[in-house]
């Protein structure tokens, strides 16, 4: 199970979100140890975490991080690639509660900040940053899913059994 905050942001919105994350003690961490974090358009997936990557529990070869082993938030970073606003998300993986409970307070702080500072448009499932909202409203930008162009057979949808 996971909790997710869906996001759409222009560059300025993204920068403000990252600054807020830093204010509450989080920083961007790469998916793999020893890799640098690319610009969102060049590799949007990373983690938000409290610890330096040396204090985490990487696995595999090459070593990678996991939000099941360590208190991390998965961050598919939103970005603006004119004329498109590519959506993103911050996800709290709750598969292992003893780990997710360590980062959950940070997730809730981000969720509250986003709800207070960003808008929820009727035509979007995502929270939209103020600059992105302006771009959408005046027709300067359009929404595009981060899955645009990904072949359908690669997209795996997990369903919950009820």
C-alpha positions, 0 to 999 in steps of 0.5 A, a space after each residue: 500500500 502507498 500514499 501519494 501526492 500527485 504534482 504538476 509544477 513549473 520550474 519555480 514551483 519545483 524549486 519552492 517544493 524542494 526548498 520546503 523539503 530541505 527546510 523540514 530536513 529532507 534532501 534529494 537522494 539518487 536511486 543508485 548509490 554513487 550516481 548524481 541526481 540529474 535535472 528532472 527532465 533528464 531523470 525525474 525519479 529519485 528519493 527524498 530522505 533524511 539520511 546521507 546515502 552512507 547511512 542507508 541499506 543499499 542492495 544489489 550490484 550496482 547498489 541501489 536504495 529502496 523505500 522498503 528498506 529505508 525511510 525514503 519517499 519516492 519522488 517522481 519530480 514534475 517538470 516543465 518541458 515547454 509547452 508541456 507540464 510533466 506530472 510527478 508524485 511523492 509516494 510513501 510506501 507503506 509495505 513495511 510500516 516499521 520503516 514507513 512510520 519513520 518518514 511518514 511525518 515528513 510526508 504529512 508535512 509535505 502534503 499539508 504544505 502542498 495543499 496550502 500553497 498549491 491548487 487542485 484544479 477541477 480538470 486535474 488529479 494533481 496539485 498544481 503549483 502557482 506558476 504552473 496553474 498560471 501557465 495552464 490558465 493562460 494556455 501557455 502550457 498543457 498537461 502531459 503524463 510522465 508515462 507519455 511514450 512508455 509502451 503499454 506493455 511496460 506499464 504494470 498496474 497493481 490492483 488491490 484485492 477487496 
